[in-house]
Amino acid sequence: MTDEDIAAMTFEQAMKALESVVSQLERGEVALEESIALYERGAKLKEHCAKKLKAAEDKVELIRAQEGRATGTTPAEGL
């Protein structure tokens, strides 16, 4: 997959692909060169997921501001 393919992924698709990469690396059943390529792909997938998540958080904050509600995000773990 190319960078363009990753950019076209939904958050859920990218997370699933990232989980697959992590699983393969954790098993340690791939050759060194393939491990490096998987790690690079995983880094790109992680960055893509982070961007998608940030965009979603920004949208929620904008909606809250438009409704006159307090803005800012609260970590889900704290709820």
LUMZAFI-589168 format. One record per residue (C-alpha): residue in one letter; x, y, z. Coordinates in steps of 0.1 Angstrom, whole numbers. Layout:
BEGIN
+----+-------+-------+-------+
: aa :     x :     y :     z :
+----+-------+-------+-------+
:  a :     X :     Y :     Z :
...
+----+-------+-------+-------+
//
This chain:
BEGIN
+----+-------+-------+-------+
: aa :     x :     y :     z :
+----+-------+-------+-------+
:  m :     0 :     0 :     0 :
:  t :    11 :    35 :    -7 :
:  d :     8 :    67 :    13 :
:  e :   -22 :    76 :    -9 :
:  d :   -39 :    43 :     0 :
:  i :   -34 :    50 :    37 :
:  a :   -47 :    86 :    33 :
:  a :   -79 :    72 :    18 :
:  m :   -86 :    49 :    47 :
:  t :  -112 :    56 :    73 :
:  f :  -101 :    57 :   110 :
:  e :  -115 :    22 :   115 :
:  q :   -97 :     7 :    85 :
:  a :   -64 :    23 :    95 :
:  m :   -68 :    10 :   131 :
:  k :   -75 :   -25 :   118 :
:  a :   -44 :   -23 :    95 :
:  l :   -23 :   -10 :   124 :
:  e :   -35 :   -38 :   147 :
:  s :   -24 :   -63 :   120 :
:  v :    10 :   -47 :   117 :
:  v :    15 :   -48 :   154 :
:  s :     4 :   -84 :   156 :
:  q :    29 :   -94 :   129 :
:  l :    57 :   -76 :   145 :
:  e :    49 :   -91 :   180 :
:  r :    49 :  -126 :   166 :
:  g :    84 :  -120 :   153 :
:  e :    78 :  -144 :   123 :
:  v :    89 :  -120 :    96 :
:  a :   123 :  -113 :    82 :
:  l :   143 :   -83 :    93 :
:  e :   137 :   -63 :    60 :
:  e :   100 :   -70 :    62 :
:  s :    99 :   -60 :    98 :
:  i :   114 :   -27 :    89 :
:  a :    89 :   -22 :    62 :
:  l :    60 :   -32 :    85 :
:  y :    73 :    -8 :   112 :
:  e :    74 :    21 :    86 :
:  r :    39 :    12 :    75 :
:  g :    27 :    11 :   112 :
:  a :    42 :    46 :   118 :
:  k :    23 :    60 :    88 :
:  l :    -9 :    43 :    99 :
:  k :    -5 :    56 :   135 :
:  e :     0 :    92 :   121 :
:  h :   -31 :    88 :    99 :
:  c :   -52 :    76 :   129 :
:  a :   -39 :   105 :   151 :
:  k :   -49 :   130 :   124 :
:  k :   -84 :   115 :   120 :
:  l :   -89 :   115 :   157 :
:  k :   -77 :   151 :   161 :
:  a :  -101 :   162 :   133 :
:  a :  -130 :   145 :   150 :
:  e :  -121 :   161 :   183 :
:  d :  -119 :   195 :   166 :
:  k :  -154 :   190 :   151 :
:  v :  -169 :   181 :   184 :
:  e :  -153 :   211 :   200 :
:  l :  -167 :   234 :   173 :
:  i :  -202 :   219 :   177 :
:  r :  -200 :   224 :   215 :
:  a :  -188 :   260 :   210 :
:  q :  -216 :   267 :   185 :
:  e :  -241 :   254 :   211 :
:  g :  -227 :   277 :   237 :
:  r :  -213 :   248 :   257 :
:  a :  -179 :   246 :   273 :
:  t :  -152 :   236 :   249 :
:  g :  -122 :   214 :   254 :
:  t :  -118 :   177 :   255 :
:  t :  -119 :   154 :   285 :
:  p :  -100 :   121 :   282 :
:  a :  -124 :    92 :   280 :
:  e :  -105 :    74 :   308 :
:  g :  -116 :   101 :   332 :
:  l :  -153 :    96 :   326 :
+----+-------+-------+-------+
//
